[in-house]
Amino acid sequence: MNQRIERLRQASFEAQPSISIERALLETDYYRENVGKHSLPVLRAGFFKYLCENKTIYIGDDELIVGERGPAPKVVPTFPELTCHSADDLRVLNSRTMTGYRVEEKDIADYEAKVIPYWQGRSMRDRIFSKVPEAWQKAYGAGLFTEFMEQRAPGHTVLDGTIYASGMKDLRRRIREHINRLDYLNDPEASDKHEELKAMDIACEAAIIFGRRHAQLAEQLAETETNRQRQEELRRIAEVCRWVPEQAPRTFHEALQMYWFVHLGTITELNGWDAMSPGHLDQHLFPFYQRDVAAGRLDRDQAKELLACFWIKVNNHTAPPKVGVTAKESGTYNDFTQINLGGLKKDGSDGSNEISYMALEVADELHLLQPQPSVHISTKTPDRFLLAALKVIRKGYGYPSVFNTDMVIMEQIRSGKSVEDAREGGTSGCIETGAFGKEAYILTGYLNVPKILEITLNNGVDPLSGEMVGIKTGDPRTFSTYEQLYEAFRRQLDYVVDLKIEVNNYIERMYAKYSPAPFLSAVIADCIDKGRDYYDGGPRYNTNYIQCCGIGTVTDSLSAIKTHIFEQKSISFDELLNALGANFAGAEPLRLKLFNKTPFFGNDDDRADSIMQQVYDSLFHTIDGKPNTKGTGYHLNMLSTTCHVYFGKMLGATPNGRFALMPTSDGTSPSHGADRNGPTAVIKSLAKMDQVKSGGTLLNQRFLPSVLASETDLKKLAGLIRTYFRLGGHHIQFNVVDTKTLRLAQEQPDEYRNLLVRVAGYSDYFVDLDAAHQEEIILRTEQQLI
């Protein structure tokens, strides 16, 4: 880390997230003037062009990669067409101690006077909540599921290598060719396709304008710059921004700037969930690096400096503000830009290269919140690369996370992708699988599986509110067999999933109709060829995911009921339900019996693991293949982000001995304190889950730093990972931190400001987490390698 990078890193680390209302004001002005004059795709593209022409642009001191979503680093716009924040929302964001955003009182007044009057009732959130049925509202309010698209546009959006071979000028040429080939005689959709293609063309022009404005600003700054070295840098930035994104990049510097302009375009056009990711950045950049080094234009240190500048630029882009349930399910500044390193190339050969190692070095030296690097390990991946990643992991940042390339490919092939597209794909967000640059894979929200068991035990009633939120499946006191109980649970599951999907499909059409994304569509494969929007079935592949939470908690709860009520007959349903209703008050011996004398998931115990398989199979058969609105269907994945904490607060005491309101298990991890036989037993339990049927599974493990101190220890951990992947595991990630350090950080937060921990599918600063999330991490079992 040279002095430039130290300065940029420190400025990024210290910058306080704040809100800019500039985009909202520009959008309101544009819509007032233009609604009704254009089709909706052209209206959206016209606004994007207007924004690129008029928004404040910024080039900071020392920067080599340029461009911001807002007017300055960590200044975030709002998206009133999706969520029109109230003045009270903005004041809460300004006062929130966790994930707060600074908002000027004048901006709140302007928002209240100019933005809210226009967008109230017109925003996507208002449209959704005014139409959804009462049954959905009750289930949502009880915490049976969440809905990602109630505040943010759909998406996990990841690019392939297209933008490194084609500039916006090339894309515009392709768009015009498709417009000229439209068949108005035989194609009833020709007019709609024309409007969509016209919108894509306008959006590509907008991106060119945005690049040129940065070139002009860099030239102006160069004219007044007194430092000769910086003056030359600014002139070089101007040259780069005048070339990309209009033309395909020619150099390493241009390639990084090209991606960044496209990244900014997609997250400025709309606020897509989990923002945007570059995918296999190491593979995309490596040819540029090779050519530049061979030509004497670049050396390794210069390339690493540019990569570090890019890394810091990503860190400058905090997630747009969330409110309500969305803030509770994912309370973080992280915008989930995941960078895949390693993996396989399209031809099936090893994808790791010098940039892969360079990226690990940058992540290690900067240890910033984001981007989140992940390493993708195939049977063809050299041990050297895995060990290089583990040397970063043992520093305790919580990243890189580790993925099984071969499983990720098989998951995609099972769901209909070609081998080549699957190899070019990978993971984004937390652990979700998709075909990069060719797929809209939409996360629709989390499913609270333990809550479904809770309402089953209460005949469809939510015991916390007394509301009927499910269906009547019978009083469990009348069940004479475990199979009767499980059938009731399965029926509740079917009802809740169908209720969620019905509304998801409605929301999906609302986005296709009212919030097309023409710029994003232009850079995703087949949207131009089809003349269809990204949100309307334009990409080659279209997938919806439901994220299933708490399989450890629900497995252990069912195991407790099966063991103690039906097999041993040592307790009755009356005793259990009374104890759960009282949160185990006066029933501590019973709670300890449930917690200590039940076969639990995560210990390689078939008694519990067979129940996990049963629940997983039910989730799969209930969700997989249910139709979406784009002619394809839904799949499941197994992650929770931080929703297991929110879901726990919506859940009473559970039969595994868990107290009410405490977190449920995260991802596919065992319940807190349930994994008692070490990490080998954990992976053997997880290997019994047929993970190829999913779109991703998440496994958190926590180790003491002393366990990974030596090179021999790292080789043991590498062996554990390789073994898990041979057994069919999708993903594993590690916290390497002891409880003493975490407690000290709670007591002295200013002294531990840099402490990163793995929360779920992402890392966050420990002191930025609320007390509930901090305690959840502390409660995770400290594992040891033997």
C-alpha positions in Angstrom: 0.0 0.0 0.0 1.7 3.1 -1.2 1.0 6.7 0.1 -1.7 7.4 -2.5 -3.6 4.3 -1.5 -3.1 5.0 2.2 -4.7 8.4 1.8 -7.6 7.1 -0.3 -8.2 4.2 2.0 -8.3 6.4 5.1 -10.6 8.9 3.5 -12.9 6.1 2.4 -12.9 4.5 5.9 -13.6 7.8 7.6 -16.3 9.1 5.3 -19.7 9.2 6.9 -22.6 7.8 4.8 -25.1 10.5 3.9 -28.0 11.1 1.7 -28.2 13.3 -1.4 -31.6 14.3 -2.7 -30.2 15.4 -6.0 -31.3 12.4 -8.0 -34.8 12.6 -6.5 -35.2 16.2 -7.4 -34.0 15.7 -11.0 -36.3 12.7 -11.4 -39.3 14.6 -10.0 -38.6 17.5 -12.4 -38.2 15.1 -15.4 -41.3 13.1 -14.6 -43.5 16.1 -14.1 -42.4 17.4 -17.6 -42.4 14.1 -19.5 -44.9 11.6 -18.1 -47.4 10.7 -20.8 -45.2 11.9 -23.7 -43.2 8.7 -24.1 -43.5 4.9 -23.5 -42.3 3.8 -20.1 -39.1 2.3 -21.4 -38.2 5.5 -23.3 -39.3 7.6 -20.3 -36.9 5.6 -18.0 -34.1 5.9 -20.5 -34.8 9.6 -21.0 -34.5 10.2 -17.3 -31.3 8.2 -17.1 -29.9 10.4 -19.9 -31.1 13.5 -18.1 -29.4 12.3 -14.9 -26.1 11.6 -16.7 -26.2 15.1 -18.2 -27.1 17.0 -15.0 -26.0 15.1 -11.9 -23.0 16.4 -10.0 -19.8 14.6 -11.0 -16.7 14.2 -8.8 -13.0 13.5 -9.2 -11.2 13.4 -5.9 -7.6 14.1 -5.1 -5.3 11.0 -5.8 -8.1 9.1 -7.6 -7.2 7.1 -10.7 -10.5 5.4 -11.1 -13.3 8.0 -11.2 -17.1 8.3 -10.8 -19.6 8.3 -8.0 -23.3 7.4 -7.8 -23.9 10.5 -5.6 -22.1 13.9 -5.7 -19.2 12.6 -3.4 -17.9 9.4 -1.8 -20.5 7.6 0.5 -23.2 10.1 -0.5 -26.2 8.0 -1.5 -29.2 9.0 -3.6 -32.8 8.0 -3.0 -35.1 6.3 -5.5 -38.5 7.8 -4.9 -40.0 5.8 -7.9 -39.4 2.7 -5.8 -39.6 3.9 -2.2 -40.7 7.4 -1.4 -39.2 8.0 2.0 -41.3 10.2 4.3 -39.8 13.2 6.1 -40.0 11.1 9.3 -38.1 8.3 7.5 -35.3 10.7 6.7 -35.1 12.0 10.2 -34.9 8.5 11.6 -32.1 7.7 9.2 -30.3 10.9 10.4 -30.7 9.9 14.0 -30.1 6.1 13.8 -27.1 5.0 15.8 -26.7 1.9 13.6 -26.6 2.2 9.8 -27.5 5.9 10.1 -27.2 8.4 7.2 -26.6 12.0 7.6 -29.4 14.1 6.1 -29.4 17.9 6.1 -32.6 19.5 7.5 -32.8 21.7 4.4 -32.8 18.6 2.2 -35.6 17.0 4.3 -37.6 20.2 3.9 -37.0 20.2 0.1 -37.9 16.5 -0.1 -41.1 17.1 1.8 -42.0 20.1 -0.4 -41.0 18.8 -3.9 -40.5 15.1 -4.0 -43.1 13.5 -1.6 -46.1 15.3 -3.1 -45.4 13.9 -6.5 -44.3 10.4 -5.7 -46.7 9.5 -2.8 -49.0 6.9 -4.2 -47.0 6.5 -7.3 -43.9 4.7 -5.9 -43.5 1.0 -6.4 -43.8 0.4 -2.6 -47.1 2.2 -2.5 -48.4 0.3 -5.5 -47.5 -3.0 -3.8 -48.9 -2.4 -0.4 -52.2 -1.0 -1.8 -52.9 -4.2 -3.8 -51.6 -7.2 -1.8 -54.3 -9.3 -0.1 -54.9 -9.2 3.6 -53.7 -12.8 4.1 -50.3 -11.8 2.7 -50.2 -8.7 4.9 -50.8 -10.7 8.0 -48.2 -13.4 7.1 -45.7 -10.7 6.2 -46.5 -8.8 9.5 -46.0 -12.0 11.5 -42.5 -12.6 10.0 -43.4 -15.7 8.0 -41.5 -14.2 5.1 -40.0 -11.0 3.8 -40.3 -9.3 0.4 -37.1 -8.0 -1.2 -38.8 -5.9 -3.9 -41.0 -3.8 -1.5 -38.2 -1.2 -1.4 -35.6 -2.0 -4.0 -35.6 -3.2 -7.6 -35.2 -6.9 -8.3 -31.8 -8.3 -9.0 -28.6 -10.0 -8.6 -26.7 -8.4 -11.5 -23.3 -9.7 -12.6 -21.5 -9.1 -15.8 -19.6 -11.4 -18.1 -16.8 -10.3 -20.5 -19.0 -8.5 -23.0 -18.2 -4.9 -21.9 -14.4 -5.6 -22.4 -15.0 -6.5 -26.0 -17.8 -4.0 -26.9 -18.2 -0.4 -26.1 -21.4 1.5 -25.9 -20.9 2.6 -29.5 -20.8 -1.1 -30.5 -24.0 -1.9 -28.5 -25.8 1.1 -30.2 -24.8 -0.3 -33.6 -26.3 -3.7 -32.6 -29.4 -2.0 -31.3 -30.0 -0.1 -34.5 -29.5 -3.3 -36.5 -32.2 -5.0 -34.5 -34.5 -2.0 -34.9 -34.1 -2.1 -38.6 -35.0 -5.8 -38.7 -38.2 -5.5 -36.8 -41.1 -7.2 -38.6 -44.3 -5.1 -38.1 -46.2 -7.4 -40.4 -45.7 -10.7 -38.6 -44.5 -9.8 -35.1 -47.3 -8.5 -32.9 -44.7 -7.4 -30.4 -42.7 -5.3 -32.9 -43.9 -2.0 -31.6 -43.1 -2.9 -28.0 -39.7 -4.2 -29.0 -39.0 -0.9 -30.9 -39.7 1.1 -27.7 -37.5 -1.1 -25.6 -34.6 -1.0 -28.1 -35.0 2.8 -28.6 -34.7 3.0 -24.8 -31.6 0.9 -24.7 -30.0 3.1 -27.4 -30.8 6.3 -25.3 -29.3 4.6 -22.2 -26.1 3.7 -24.0 -25.8 7.3 -25.3 -26.3 8.5 -21.7 -23.4 6.4 -20.5 -21.1 7.9 -23.2 -22.2 11.4 -22.1 -21.4 10.4 -18.4 -17.9 9.3 -19.4 -17.2 12.4 -21.5 -18.3 14.7 -18.6 -15.6 13.1 -16.5 -13.1 13.6 -19.3 -14.0 17.3 -19.4 -13.7 17.7 -15.6 -10.4 15.9 -15.6 -9.1 18.3 -18.3 -10.4 21.3 -16.3 -8.7 20.1 -13.1 -5.4 19.5 -15.1 -5.4 23.1 -16.2 -5.3 24.4 -12.7 -3.2 21.6 -11.1 0.3 22.8 -10.0 1.7 19.3 -9.2 3.1 18.0 -12.5 2.6 14.4 -11.6 -1.0 14.9 -10.7 -1.5 17.0 -13.8 -0.3 14.1 -16.0 -2.5 11.7 -14.1 -5.6 13.9 -14.7 -4.8 14.1 -18.4 -4.5 10.4 -18.5 -7.8 10.1 -16.7 -9.3 12.4 -19.4 -8.0 10.2 -22.2 -9.4 7.1 -20.5 -12.8 8.6 -19.9 -13.0 9.9 -23.4 -12.4 6.4 -24.7 -14.5 4.4 -22.3 -17.4 3.6 -22.1 -17.9 4.7 -25.7 -15.3 2.3 -27.1 -14.1 -1.1 -25.9 -11.1 -0.8 -23.5 -7.6 -1.4 -24.8 -5.6 -1.2 -21.5 -5.8 -2.4 -18.0 -6.7 1.1 -16.8 -9.4 1.4 -19.4 -10.8 -2.0 -18.5 -11.2 -1.1 -14.8 -12.7 2.3 -15.7 -15.0 0.7 -18.2 -16.4 -1.7 -15.7 -16.8 1.1 -13.1 -18.8 3.3 -15.5 -21.1 0.4 -16.3 -21.4 -0.5 -12.6 -22.4 3.1 -11.8 -24.9 3.2 -14.6 -26.8 0.2 -13.4 -26.9 1.3 -9.7 -27.8 4.9 -10.7 -30.5 3.9 -13.1 -32.3 1.8 -10.5 -31.5 0.6 -7.0 -31.2 -3.2 -7.7 -31.0 -5.5 -4.7 -27.3 -6.3 -4.0 -26.2 -3.7 -6.5 -23.9 -5.0 -9.1 -20.8 -7.3 -9.3 -18.1 -7.7 -11.9 -18.0 -11.5 -11.7 -14.7 -13.0 -12.7 -12.8 -9.8 -12.6 -9.4 -11.5 -12.5 -10.2 -13.4 -15.7 -11.5 -10.3 -17.4 -8.5 -8.2 -16.5 -5.7 -10.7 -17.0 -5.4 -10.3 -20.9 -5.2 -6.5 -20.5 -2.5 -6.9 -17.8 -0.5 -9.3 -20.0 -0.6 -7.0 -23.0 0.3 -3.9 -21.0 3.2 -5.6 -19.2 4.5 -7.0 -22.5 4.3 -3.5 -24.1 6.1 -1.9 -21.2 3.1 0.3 -20.4 2.5 -1.3 -16.9 4.3 -3.2 -14.2 2.9 -5.2 -11.4 3.0 -2.4 -8.8 1.2 0.0 -11.1 -1.5 -2.6 -11.8 -1.9 -3.3 -8.1 -2.3 0.4 -7.4 -5.0 0.7 -10.0 -6.8 -2.3 -8.6 -6.5 -0.8 -5.1 -8.1 2.4 -6.4 -10.9 0.4 -7.8 -11.3 -1.5 -4.5 -11.6 1.8 -2.6 -14.1 3.2 -5.2 -16.4 0.2 -4.5 -16.1 0.8 -0.8 -17.2 4.4 -1.3 -20.6 3.2 -2.4 -22.7 2.3 0.6 -26.1 0.7 0.2 -29.0 3.0 -0.3 -31.0 3.5 2.9 -33.5 0.9 4.0 -36.4 1.3 6.4 -38.9 -1.0 8.1 -38.6 -4.7 7.7 -36.0 -4.4 5.0 -33.7 -2.6 7.4 -34.2 -5.3 10.0 -33.5 -8.2 7.6 -30.4 -6.6 6.2 -29.0 -3.8 8.3 -25.7 -3.0 6.7 -23.9 -0.4 4.6 -22.6 -3.2 2.5 -23.9 -3.1 -1.1 -22.9 -6.7 -1.7 -20.4 -6.3 -4.6 -18.8 -9.8 -4.7 -15.7 -10.4 -6.8 -15.2 -14.0 -7.9 -11.5 -15.1 -8.0 -10.2 -18.3 -9.5 -12.8 -20.8 -10.6 -12.7 -22.2 -14.2 -12.5 -20.6 -17.6 -15.1 -21.2 -20.2 -13.0 -24.1 -21.7 -12.9 -25.8 -18.3 -9.3 -25.0 -17.4 -8.1 -23.4 -14.2 -9.2 -19.7 -14.0 -6.7 -18.4 -11.4 -4.0 -16.1 -12.6 -1.7 -13.3 -11.4 -4.6 -10.9 -10.9 -6.3 -13.4 -8.6 -3.3 -13.3 -6.2 -3.0 -9.5 -6.7 -6.6 -9.1 -5.6 -6.1 -11.2 -2.5 -3.1 -8.9 -1.6 -5.2 -5.8 -2.1 -8.1 -7.2 0.0 -5.6 -8.1 2.7 -3.8 -4.7 2.8 -7.0 -2.6 2.6 -9.3 -4.7 4.8 -12.3 -2.6 3.9 -16.0 -3.4 4.1 -16.3 -4.0 0.4 -16.0 -5.3 -2.2 -16.3 -8.8 -0.8 -13.8 -11.2 -2.5 -14.7 -14.9 -2.9 -12.4 -17.7 -4.0 -13.7 -20.4 -6.2 -12.1 -23.7 -5.8 -12.3 -26.5 -8.3 -10.5 -29.9 -8.4 -8.3 -28.1 -11.0 -7.5 -25.2 -8.7 -3.9 -25.4 -7.4 -3.3 -25.7 -3.7 -1.1 -22.6 -3.9 -4.2 -20.4 -4.6 -6.3 -21.9 -1.8 -3.5 -21.5 0.7 -3.0 -17.8 -0.5 -6.7 -17.3 0.3 -6.4 -19.0 3.7 -3.6 -16.7 4.7 -6.0 -13.8 4.2 -8.8 -15.6 6.0 -6.8 -16.2 9.1 -6.3 -12.4 9.5 -9.9 -12.4 10.7 -11.6 -10.2 8.1 -14.2 -12.8 7.4 -13.3 -12.9 3.8 -12.7 -14.3 1.3 -15.5 -16.7 1.4 -14.8 -20.1 -0.3 -17.0 -21.7 -3.0 -17.0 -25.1 -4.7 -16.7 -24.3 -8.4 -17.7 -27.8 -9.5 -20.9 -27.6 -7.4 -21.8 -24.1 -8.6 -21.5 -25.4 -12.2 -23.6 -28.5 -11.5 -26.3 -26.4 -9.8 -26.6 -24.3 -12.9 -26.6 -27.2 -15.3 -29.4 -28.8 -13.3 -31.5 -25.7 -13.7 -31.0 -25.6 -17.5 -27.8 -23.7 -18.3 -25.3 -24.8 -20.8 -21.9 -26.0 -19.5 -20.1 -23.0 -21.0 -22.5 -20.5 -19.5 -22.3 -22.3 -16.2 -18.5 -22.1 -16.1 -18.7 -18.4 -16.9 -21.2 -18.0 -14.1 -20.5 -18.1 -10.3 -21.9 -16.5 -7.2 -22.9 -13.0 -6.2 -24.5 -11.2 -3.2 -24.0 -13.7 -0.4 -23.8 -17.2 -2.0 -26.4 -17.1 -4.8 -25.6 -18.9 -8.1 -26.2 -17.5 -11.6 -24.9 -17.3 -15.2 -22.9 -14.1 -15.3 -24.0 -11.6 -17.9 -26.8 -13.8 -19.1 -29.3 -14.2 -16.2 -31.7 -12.2 -14.2 -31.7 -14.2 -10.9 -34.1 -12.4 -8.7 -34.1 -12.9 -4.9 -37.7 -12.5 -3.7 -37.2 -12.6 0.0 -36.6 -14.9 3.0 -38.8 -17.7 4.3 -39.0 -18.2 8.1 -39.1 -22.0 8.2 -39.1 -22.3 12.1 -42.0 -19.8 12.1 -44.0 -22.2 9.9 -43.4 -24.9 12.4 -44.5 -22.6 15.2 -47.9 -21.8 13.5 -48.3 -25.6 12.8 -48.0 -26.2 16.6 -50.7 -23.5 17.1 -53.1 -24.7 14.3 -52.3 -21.7 12.1 -52.3 -19.0 14.7 -49.3 -16.8 15.4 -48.9 -17.2 19.2 -47.1 -13.8 19.5 -50.0 -11.8 18.0 -52.9 -14.2 18.4 -53.7 -13.6 14.6 -54.6 -16.5 12.3 -51.8 -16.3 9.7 -51.8 -19.8 8.4 -54.4 -22.5 7.8 -56.0 -24.9 10.2 -54.0 -28.1 10.2 -55.2 -29.6 13.5 -54.4 -29.4 17.2 -51.0 -31.1 17.6 -52.3 -32.6 20.9 -54.5 -34.8 18.8 -51.6 -36.2 16.7 -50.7 -39.7 17.6 -47.6 -40.0 15.3 -44.7 -37.8 14.2 -45.8 -38.3 10.6 -49.1 -36.6 11.3 -47.3 -33.6 12.8 -44.9 -33.4 9.8 -47.8 -33.6 7.3 -49.4 -30.6 9.1 -46.1 -28.7 8.9 -45.8 -29.6 5.2 -49.4 -28.3 4.5 -48.6 -25.0 6.3 -45.4 -24.7 4.2 -47.3 -25.2 1.0 -49.8 -22.5 2.0 -47.2 -19.9 3.0 -45.0 -20.5 -0.1 -47.9 -20.2 -2.5 -49.1 -17.0 -0.8 -45.6 -15.5 -1.1 -45.2 -16.5 -4.8 -48.7 -15.2 -5.8 -47.6 -11.7 -4.6 -44.1 -12.1 -5.9 -45.5 -12.7 -9.4 -47.7 -9.6 -9.1 -44.7 -7.5 -8.0 -42.6 -8.9 -10.8 -45.1 -7.6 -13.4 -45.3 -4.3 -11.7 -41.5 -3.9 -12.2 -41.7 -5.1 -15.8 -44.4 -2.5 -16.5 -43.4 0.5 -14.5 -39.7 0.3 -13.8 -37.9 -1.1 -16.9 -34.1 -0.9 -16.8 -32.9 -0.2 -20.4 -29.2 0.4 -19.5 -28.9 -2.8 -17.5 -30.8 -4.6 -20.3 -28.2 -3.4 -22.9 -25.3 -5.1 -21.2 -27.1 -8.4 -20.4 -27.0 -11.2 -23.0 -30.1 -11.6 -25.3 -32.0 -8.5 -24.1 -31.1 -6.7 -27.3 -31.7 -9.8 -29.4 -35.2 -10.3 -27.9 -36.0 -6.6 -27.7 -37.1 -7.2 -24.1 -36.2 -5.6 -20.8 -34.1 -7.3 -18.1 -37.2 -7.4 -15.9 -39.5 -8.7 -18.6 -37.8 -11.9 -19.6 -35.1 -10.4 -21.8 -32.0 -12.3 -20.4 -31.1 -15.7 -21.6 -32.0 -17.2 -18.2 -34.6 -15.9 -15.7 -34.7 -17.4 -12.2 -36.5 -16.5 -9.0 -35.1 -17.6 -5.6 -36.8 -17.9 -2.2 -34.2 -17.9 0.6 -35.0 -20.5 3.2 -33.8 -19.6 6.8 -33.4 -21.6 10.0 -33.0 -25.2 8.8 -30.9 -25.9 11.9 -33.5 -24.5 14.3 -36.5 -26.3 12.6 -34.6 -29.6 12.3 -33.6 -29.6 16.0 -37.1 -28.6 17.0 -38.7 -31.4 15.0 -36.0 -33.8 16.4 -36.9 -32.7 20.0 -40.6 -33.4 19.3 -40.0 -36.7 17.6 -37.5 -37.9 20.3 -39.3 -36.8 23.5 -43.0 -36.9 22.6 -43.3 -39.7 20.0 -40.4 -42.0 20.7 -39.5 -41.8 24.3 -42.9 -40.4 25.4 -41.2 -38.6 28.2 -43.1 -35.4 27.8 -46.6 -34.5 26.4 -47.6 -31.9 23.8 -49.4 -30.1 26.6 -46.2 -29.8 28.6 -44.2 -28.6 25.6 -46.7 -26.1 24.4 -47.2 -24.6 27.8 -43.5 -24.3 28.3 -43.1 -22.6 24.9 -45.9 -20.2 25.6 -44.3 -19.2 28.9 -40.8 -18.9 27.3 -39.7 -21.8 29.6 -40.5 -19.8 32.7 -40.7 -22.3 35.5 -39.6 -25.1 33.1 -35.9 -24.8 33.0 -35.3 -28.6 33.6 -37.5 -29.3 30.6 -35.6 -26.7 28.5 -32.3 -28.3 29.5 -33.6 -31.7 28.6 -34.6 -30.5 25.2 -31.3 -28.8 24.6 -29.0 -31.5 26.0 -30.8 -34.7 25.3 -31.9 -34.3 21.7 -30.1 -35.4 18.6 -29.1 -32.1 16.9 -28.1 -31.3 13.4 -24.4 -30.7 12.8 -23.0 -33.7 14.7 -23.1 -36.4 11.9 -26.0 -38.0 13.7 -28.4 -39.6 11.3 -31.3 -39.3 13.7 -31.2 -35.5 13.3 -29.7 -35.3 9.8 -32.5 -37.4 8.4 -35.0 -34.8 9.6 -32.9 -32.1 8.0 -33.1 -34.1 4.7 -36.9 -34.4 5.1 -37.3 -30.7 5.7 -35.0 -29.8 2.8 -36.8 -32.1 0.4 -40.1 -30.6 1.4 -38.7 -27.1 0.8 -37.4 -28.2 -2.6 -40.6 -29.9 -3.7 -42.7 -27.0 -2.5 -40.7 -24.3 -4.2 -38.7 -25.7 -7.1 -40.4 -25.2 -10.5 -43.2 -23.0 -9.3 -43.9 -20.7 -12.3 -42.8 -17.1 -12.4 -44.1 -14.6 -14.9 -41.3 -15.0 -17.4 -41.9 -18.6 -18.5 -39.4 -20.1 -16.1 -39.6 -20.7 -12.4 -38.6 -20.5 -8.7 -35.8 -22.3 -7.0 -34.7 -22.3 -3.4 -31.4 -21.3 -1.8 -30.3 -21.6 1.8 -29.1 -18.3 3.2 -30.3 -15.7 5.7 -28.0 -12.6 5.4 -28.9 -11.2 8.9 -32.6 -12.1 8.6 -32.1 -15.0 11.1 -31.8 -12.3 13.7 -35.0 -10.5 12.6 -36.9 -13.8 12.2 -35.8 -14.8 15.7 -37.4 -11.6 17.0 -40.6 -12.7 15.4 -40.5 -16.2 16.8 -41.5 -17.5 20.3 -39.6 -20.2 22.2 -38.9 -23.3 20.1 -38.8 -27.0 21.0 -35.0 -27.2 20.7 -34.7 -25.2 23.9 -34.2 -21.8 22.2 -35.6 -18.9 24.1 -38.2 -16.6 22.4 -36.9 -13.7 20.3 -33.4 -15.1 20.1 -31.8 -15.6 16.6 -32.5 -18.7 14.6 -29.8 -20.7 12.9 -28.2 -18.9 10.0 -28.0 -20.3 6.4 -27.4 -24.0 6.6 -25.3 -23.6 9.8 -26.2 -25.7 12.9 -28.1 -24.0 15.6 -26.1 -22.0 18.2 -24.3 -24.4 20.5 -25.8 -27.5 18.7 -22.6 -28.5 16.8 -20.7 -30.3 19.6 -18.5 -32.8 17.7 -16.2 -30.4 15.7 -16.1 -29.0 12.2 -15.6 -32.5 10.6 -19.0 -33.6 12.0 -20.6 -30.3 10.7 -19.5 -30.8 7.1 -20.5 -34.5 7.2 -24.0 -33.5 8.3 -24.2 -30.8 5.7 -23.0 -33.2 3.0 -26.2 -35.2 3.5 -28.1 -32.2 2.0 -28.4 -32.6 -1.7 -27.0 -29.1 -2.4 -27.0 -29.4 -6.2 -30.8 -28.9 -6.0 -30.3 -25.4 -4.5 -29.1 -22.2 -5.9 -26.6 -22.0 -3.0 -26.1 -22.9 0.6 -24.3 -20.9 3.3 -22.1 -22.4 6.0 -20.6 -20.3 8.7 -17.8 -21.6 10.9 -15.8 -19.8 13.7 -12.3 -20.6 14.7 -9.9 -19.3 17.4 -7.0 -17.4 15.9 -4.6 -19.8 17.6 -6.1 -22.7 15.6 -4.8 -21.3 12.3 -1.4 -19.9 13.5 0.9 -22.2 11.5 1.3 -23.3 7.9 0.4 -26.8 9.0 -2.8 -25.5 10.5 -3.6 -23.8 7.1 -3.0 -27.1 5.3 -5.4 -28.8 7.7 -8.1 -26.2 7.0 -7.4 -26.5 3.2 -8.0 -30.3 3.7 -11.3 -29.7 5.5 -12.5 -27.4 2.7 -11.4 -29.9 0.0 -13.1 -32.7 1.8 -16.4 -30.8 2.2 -16.4 -29.9 -1.5 -15.7 -33.5 -2.5 -18.8 -34.4 -0.4 -20.9 -31.9 -2.3 -20.7 -28.7 -0.3 -21.4 -25.4 -2.0 -19.8 -22.9 0.3 -18.0 -22.3 3.6 -16.7 -19.2 5.3 -14.9 -18.4 8.5 -14.8 -16.0 11.4 -11.3 -16.2 13.0 -11.7 -14.3 16.2 -11.9 -15.2 19.9 -14.7 -14.2 22.3 -12.4 -12.1 24.4 -11.7 -9.8 21.5 -15.4 -9.5 20.6 -16.2 -8.6 24.2 -13.5 -6.0 24.3 -14.8 -4.5 21.1 -18.2 -4.2 22.7 -16.7 -2.4 25.7 -14.2 -0.2 23.7 -15.7 0.3 20.2 -13.4 3.2 19.3 -10.4 0.9 19.8 -11.8 -1.8 17.5 -13.1 0.3 14.7 -11.3 -1.8 12.1 -12.5 -5.2 13.4 -14.2 -7.0 10.5 -16.3 -10.1 11.1 -18.3 -12.4 8.9 -21.9 -11.8 9.6 -23.6 -13.9 7.0 -22.7 -13.9 3.3 -20.8 -10.7 3.9 -18.4 -9.1 6.4 -19.1 -6.0 8.4 -17.5 -3.9 11.1 -18.3 -5.5 14.4 -18.8 -2.2 16.1 -21.3 -1.2 13.5 -23.6 -4.1 14.3 -26.4 -3.8 16.8 -26.2 -5.7 20.1 -28.4 -8.6 18.8 -26.1 -9.2 15.8 -23.0 -8.9 17.9 -24.3 -11.5 20.4 -25.3 -13.8 17.6 -21.8 -13.9 16.3 -20.4 -14.4 19.8 -22.8 -17.4 20.3 -21.4 -19.3 17.3 -19.4 -22.3 18.3 -15.6 -21.9 18.5 -14.3 -24.8 16.5 -10.9 -26.4 16.5 -9.0 -28.4 13.9 -7.6 -31.8 15.1 
